[in-house]
């Protein structure tokens, strides 16, 4: 799974941010791979994700939560953030993780209504 995710993220990095359709399609590919295996995603985030990959994934933290609405994903993101303080500060990744956690709370609240 790690190599598949890594390759899909690499494709995303090569797409011009102004080409919205291309960006969306590249993230769909990543999310398709991610959706295959919850434990594999957690393992990738915690153990295999590079600082660069972690930063790129921040664009889709909420979408990952949509697939796996689990506190375990948030824990994995926070654990990995501790490994990459420079990137966390540079790209304001704590904000992205906090936003994903709020998104998770919203999803869980909506399910309880």
C-alpha positions in Angstrom: 0.0 0.0 0.0 2.8 2.4 0.9 4.2 2.4 -2.6 0.8 2.9 -4.2 0.1 5.9 -2.0 3.6 7.2 -2.6 3.2 7.0 -6.3 -0.2 8.6 -6.3 1.1 11.5 -4.2 4.0 11.9 -6.5 1.7 12.3 -9.4 -0.2 15.0 -7.5 3.0 16.9 -6.9 3.6 17.2 -10.6 0.2 18.8 -11.3 0.0 22.6 -11.6 -2.3 23.8 -8.7 -4.1 26.0 -11.2 -5.4 23.0 -13.1 -8.3 22.2 -10.7 -9.6 19.2 -12.6 -6.1 17.6 -12.6 -5.7 18.2 -8.9 -9.1 16.7 -8.1 -8.4 13.7 -10.2 -5.0 13.1 -8.6 -6.6 13.3 -5.1 -9.3 10.9 -6.2 -6.6 8.4 -7.1 -5.0 8.8 -3.7 -8.3 8.5 -1.9 -9.2 5.4 -3.9 -6.0 3.7 -2.6 -6.5 5.0 0.9 -10.0 3.6 1.0 -8.8 0.1 0.5 -7.4 -0.4 4.0 -7.8 1.5 7.3 -4.9 -0.1 9.1 -2.7 0.4 6.1 -3.5 4.1 6.0 -2.8 4.5 9.7 0.5 2.6 9.3 1.5 4.7 6.3 0.8 8.0 8.1 2.6 7.0 11.3 5.5 5.0 9.9 6.1 5.5 6.2 4.9 9.0 5.4 7.7 11.5 4.6 7.6 15.1 5.7 6.8 16.1 2.1 4.1 13.5 1.7 2.6 14.5 5.0 2.4 18.1 3.8 0.8 17.2 0.6 -1.8 14.9 2.3 -2.9 17.9 4.3 -4.9 19.0 1.3 -7.2 16.0 1.8 -7.2 15.3 5.6 -11.0 16.0 5.6 -11.6 13.6 2.8 -9.6 10.9 4.6 -11.9 11.5 7.6 -14.9 11.1 5.3 -13.7 7.7 4.3 -12.6 6.6 7.8 -14.4 8.7 10.4 -12.1 7.6 13.2 -10.3 9.3 16.0 -7.4 6.9 15.1 -6.7 8.9 12.0 -6.5 12.1 13.9 -4.1 10.4 16.4 -1.9 9.2 13.5 -1.8 12.7 12.0 -0.9 14.3 15.4 1.8 11.6 16.0 3.3 12.2 12.6 3.1 16.0 13.1 5.5 15.6 16.1 8.1 14.0 13.7 8.0 17.0 11.3 7.9 20.2 13.3 9.5 22.3 10.6 6.9 21.3 8.0 4.1 21.6 10.5 5.1 25.2 11.2 5.9 26.1 7.6 2.5 24.8 6.2 0.4 25.3 9.4 -0.4 21.7 9.5 -1.7 21.8 13.1 -4.5 24.0 11.7 -5.3 21.4 9.1 -5.3 18.6 11.6 -7.5 20.6 14.0 -9.9 21.2 11.0 -10.0 17.5 10.3 -10.8 16.8 13.9 -13.6 19.3 13.8 -14.8 17.7 10.6 -14.8 14.3 12.4 -16.8 15.8 15.3 -19.3 17.2 12.8 -19.7 13.8 11.0 -20.2 12.0 14.3 -22.7 14.6 15.4 -24.7 14.4 12.2 -24.9 10.6 12.6 -26.3 11.0 16.1 -29.2 13.3 15.0 
